[in-house]
Amino acid sequence: MLHGPSSGYDWTDADAEVWEAMIKERDAGRTRLLGVSNVSLRHLKQMASAHDESPAFVQNRCYARLGWDRDMRLFCKEREITYQGFSLLTANVEVLQHPLN
C-alpha cells in the first residue's frame, strides 16, 4: 500500500520510484496486490498517466458531505480498480446523528 503522494499535492518522481519498486516486489512474488491510500482523483489521474499499471485498489476516507468520493469511485469503476471507503462512521458523525424520520 502506497500511503498517499509524498508531496501531498502531486504525483512526484519519488512516488513513481516507490511504485516501480512495489511492482518489482509483486512480480517477485512477495505480495499479490498493490494499492494506494489517501489519494485525490488528481493524484490517481497523474499516477495513471505516468505508469502502465494502475493500483488494484484505492483506500480513501469517505465523507458524506463531499459526495461519498463519487468521482473517485466512478474513475475506479471505469478502470476496474477496487474502491475501499474507510471511516464511514467516524468520518460522518453528522449522518449518524440525523433523525430517522
Buried (B, 14 or more C-beta within 10 A) or exposed (E): BBEBBBEEEEBBEEBBEBBEEBBEEBEEEEEEEBBBBBBBBEBBEBBBEEBEEBBBBBBBBBBBEEEEBEEBBEBBEEEEBEBEBEEBEEBBEEEEEEEEE
